[in-house]
Amino acid sequence: MLKQRIVTGAVLIAVATWGILALPTAWFGLGLLLFVLVGAWEWGGLLGLADQFMFRIGYCALVLGITVLAWSLLDNQLFIGLVLTCAGLYWCSVLSWLWHYAADPHWRNPRSLRAIAGIITLVAPWVALMSLHGTPLFGPFYVLFLMGMIWIADSGAYFAGRRWGRHKLAPHISPGKTWEGVAGALLATLTFAALGAGALGGLAENRWLPFVATCMAAVLFSIVGDLFESMIKRQHAVKDSGGLLPGHGGVLDRVDSLTAAAPVFLLGLQAMVLWTH
């Protein structure tokens, strides 16, 4: 299992890095769209539609239609701002869902709300990553930085949690996560963001602090995204969202942190530019 995880992880990192840096934004978006559709298929299973093939196909078609519509509006900065703001508010509201479930593991949110949540969870980060990749002010290296930051934060949380973890973060949702792990993730992010601010270039001196703050906020929300998918899986008594990635489970299991972090990261960058303009 460990060997499978390492091999699959290495392949995913190589393919993602190549796709981010080598592909034009349109082809990059098409590749992302494939992941979105696989994620929609897996989310359909988490809605309790695992044995209802046509309903899952219909859900995927709905997500596809909304994503294509969003693609046609990517040049509209008002639309991008609206999507990012709504996504930020959505992930804040997810905190209340997590709080309810942490207090009562038998609590269930309505299937209709979970279906809508799946659409926002999948489409909003696609919009954020496409806008981040295609905006001259930022570009592909910011996408790669975001991916690396999530990986660094996860690693920091894992090692800090294993070494010092004592206080459980949300035992009913994800028993392995601890507050010490959260501290490790934030410390790793702080270091990575401080180094990244210089490596990315183009950041004026007065943007360093808001840039690092944006990174910290994005990682905090990445933890929310991770917990949210864990909660949805626990509600349906499944370990993984799917089995597409050997040793890693499904696509949602790999991108759960990114789904929340990407919109928050770009929203923070845009606010940073406006604030320091």
C-alpha positions in Angstrom: 0.0 0.0 0.0 2.8 2.4 0.9 4.6 1.6 -2.4 1.4 2.3 -4.3 0.9 5.6 -2.5 4.4 6.7 -3.3 4.3 5.7 -7.0 0.8 7.2 -7.5 1.8 10.4 -5.7 5.0 10.8 -7.7 3.1 10.3 -11.0 0.4 12.8 -9.9 3.0 15.4 -8.9 4.9 15.0 -12.2 1.7 15.2 -14.4 0.3 18.2 -12.4 3.6 20.1 -12.6 3.9 19.5 -16.4 0.2 20.4 -16.9 0.5 23.6 -14.9 3.7 24.9 -16.5 3.6 23.5 -20.0 -0.1 23.8 -21.1 -1.8 26.9 -22.2 -4.7 27.9 -19.9 -7.4 26.5 -22.2 -5.8 23.0 -22.2 -5.0 23.3 -18.5 -8.7 24.0 -17.9 -9.7 21.0 -20.0 -7.5 18.8 -17.9 -8.9 20.2 -14.7 -12.4 19.6 -16.1 -11.7 15.9 -16.3 -10.9 15.9 -12.6 -14.0 17.9 -11.9 -16.2 15.4 -13.7 -14.6 12.4 -11.9 -15.1 14.3 -8.7 -18.8 14.9 -9.6 -19.2 11.1 -10.2 -17.7 10.4 -6.8 -19.8 13.0 -5.1 -22.9 11.4 -6.6 -21.9 8.2 -4.8 -21.5 10.2 -1.6 -25.1 11.5 -2.1 -26.3 7.9 -1.8 -26.7 7.5 -5.5 -24.0 4.7 -5.8 -26.5 2.3 -7.4 -28.4 4.8 -9.4 -26.3 5.1 -12.6 -28.6 7.6 -14.5 -28.9 9.9 -11.6 -25.1 10.1 -11.2 -24.7 10.7 -14.9 -27.3 13.5 -14.6 -25.4 15.0 -11.7 -22.2 14.9 -13.7 -24.0 16.5 -16.7 -25.3 19.3 -14.4 -21.8 20.0 -13.1 -20.4 19.9 -16.6 -23.0 22.4 -17.8 -22.4 24.8 -15.0 -18.6 24.6 -15.5 -18.9 25.3 -19.2 -21.1 28.3 -18.5 -18.5 29.5 -16.0 -15.8 29.0 -18.7 -17.7 31.4 -21.0 -17.6 34.1 -18.3 -14.0 33.8 -17.2 -13.2 37.2 -18.9 -15.7 38.9 -16.7 -13.9 40.1 -13.5 -17.2 40.8 -11.8 -18.3 37.2 -12.3 -14.9 36.0 -10.9 -15.2 38.2 -7.9 -18.8 37.0 -7.3 -17.8 33.3 -7.5 -14.9 33.8 -5.2 -16.9 35.8 -2.6 -19.7 33.2 -2.7 -17.2 30.4 -2.3 -15.6 32.1 0.7 -19.1 32.5 2.3 -19.9 28.9 1.5 -16.8 27.6 3.2 -17.5 29.7 6.2 -21.0 28.2 6.3 -19.5 24.7 6.1 -18.0 25.4 9.5 -21.5 25.2 11.0 -22.1 21.9 9.3 -18.9 20.5 10.8 -19.8 21.9 14.2 -23.2 20.2 14.1 -21.7 16.9 13.1 -18.9 17.1 15.7 -21.5 17.7 18.4 -23.9 14.9 17.1 -22.5 12.2 14.7 -26.0 11.2 13.8 -26.8 14.7 12.4 -27.4 14.7 8.6 -27.8 17.6 6.3 -30.5 17.3 3.6 -29.4 15.6 0.3 -30.5 18.6 -1.7 -28.1 20.8 0.2 -25.3 18.2 -0.2 -25.9 18.1 -3.9 -25.6 21.9 -4.1 -22.6 21.8 -1.9 -20.9 19.4 -4.3 -21.4 21.8 -7.2 -19.9 24.7 -5.3 -17.1 22.4 -4.0 -16.1 21.4 -7.5 -16.8 24.3 -9.7 -15.6 27.2 -7.6 -12.0 25.9 -7.3 -12.0 25.2 -11.1 -12.9 28.9 -11.7 -10.2 30.0 -9.2 -7.5 27.9 -10.7 -8.4 28.9 -14.2 -8.4 32.6 -13.3 -5.2 32.2 -11.4 -3.4 30.4 -14.2 -4.6 32.7 -16.9 -4.2 36.1 -15.2 -1.0 37.9 -16.3 -0.6 39.4 -12.8 -0.3 35.9 -11.3 0.0 32.9 -13.8 1.0 29.3 -13.7 3.8 29.6 -11.1 1.2 30.8 -8.6 -0.9 27.7 -9.3 2.2 25.6 -8.7 3.0 27.5 -5.5 -0.6 26.9 -4.3 -0.3 23.1 -4.9 3.1 23.0 -3.2 1.8 25.0 -0.3 -1.0 22.5 0.3 1.4 19.6 0.2 3.8 21.3 2.6 1.0 22.1 5.0 -0.3 18.5 4.9 3.3 17.3 5.5 3.7 19.7 8.4 0.4 18.6 9.9 1.3 14.9 9.6 4.7 15.1 11.1 3.7 17.5 13.9 0.7 15.5 14.7 2.7 12.2 14.9 5.4 13.8 17.1 3.4 16.0 19.4 -0.3 15.3 18.7 -2.3 15.1 21.9 -5.4 17.2 21.5 -7.9 16.0 18.9 -9.2 18.5 16.5 -12.5 16.8 15.5 -12.5 13.2 16.8 -15.9 12.3 15.3 -14.9 13.5 11.9 -11.2 12.7 11.5 -9.8 11.0 14.6 -6.2 11.4 13.4 -6.2 15.2 13.2 -4.9 17.2 16.1 -4.5 20.8 17.1 -0.8 20.2 17.2 -1.0 19.1 13.6 -2.8 22.4 12.7 0.0 24.3 14.4 2.5 22.3 12.4 0.7 23.0 9.1 0.6 26.8 9.9 4.3 26.9 10.8 5.3 25.0 7.6 3.0 27.4 5.6 4.5 30.5 7.3 8.0 29.3 6.2 7.0 28.3 2.7 5.0 31.5 2.1 7.9 33.7 3.3 10.2 32.0 0.9 7.7 31.9 -1.9 7.0 35.6 -1.7 10.5 36.2 -2.7 10.8 33.4 -5.2 7.6 34.3 -7.1 8.8 37.9 -7.7 6.6 40.8 -8.6 5.6 41.3 -4.9 6.3 44.8 -3.7 7.6 45.1 -0.2 4.2 46.3 1.1 2.6 43.1 -0.2 4.7 40.5 1.7 2.6 40.6 4.9 -0.8 40.4 3.1 0.6 37.6 0.9 1.7 35.5 3.8 -1.6 36.2 5.6 -3.4 35.0 2.5 -1.4 31.8 2.4 -2.2 31.2 6.1 -5.9 31.8 5.5 -5.9 29.4 2.5 -4.3 26.6 4.5 -6.8 27.1 7.4 -9.6 26.7 4.9 -7.8 23.7 3.3 -8.2 22.0 6.7 -11.9 22.8 6.5 -12.2 21.3 3.1 -10.4 18.1 4.3 -12.7 17.8 7.3 -15.8 18.5 5.2 -15.1 15.6 2.8 -14.3 13.4 5.8 -17.7 14.3 7.3 -19.5 13.5 4.1 -17.8 10.1 3.8 -18.5 9.3 7.4 -22.2 10.1 6.9 -22.2 7.4 4.2 -19.9 5.0 6.0 -17.2 4.8 3.3 -13.5 5.1 3.7 -12.6 6.6 0.3 -14.6 8.6 -2.2 -13.5 6.2 -5.0 -10.8 3.9 -6.1 -9.4 5.5 -9.2 -6.0 6.4 -7.6 -4.1 3.3 -6.3 -3.2 3.8 -2.6 -4.9 7.2 -2.5 -8.6 6.4 -3.0 -10.6 8.7 -5.2 -10.0 12.1 -6.8 -11.9 13.9 -4.0 -9.6 12.3 -1.5 -6.7 14.0 -3.2 -8.2 17.4 -3.8 -10.4 18.0 -0.8 -8.0 20.5 0.7 -7.5 22.3 -2.6 -11.3 22.7 -3.2 -11.4 25.1 -0.3 -8.0 26.6 -0.5 -8.0 27.7 -4.2 -10.9 30.2 -4.0 -9.7 31.6 -0.7 -6.1 32.0 -2.1 -7.2 33.9 -5.2 -9.7 36.0 -3.2 -6.9 36.9 -0.8 -4.5 37.8 -3.7 -7.1 40.0 -5.4 -7.8 41.8 -2.1 -4.1 42.2 -1.6 -3.7 43.9 -4.9 -6.6 46.2 -4.3 -5.4 47.1 -0.8 -1.8 47.8 -1.8 -2.5 49.4 -5.2 
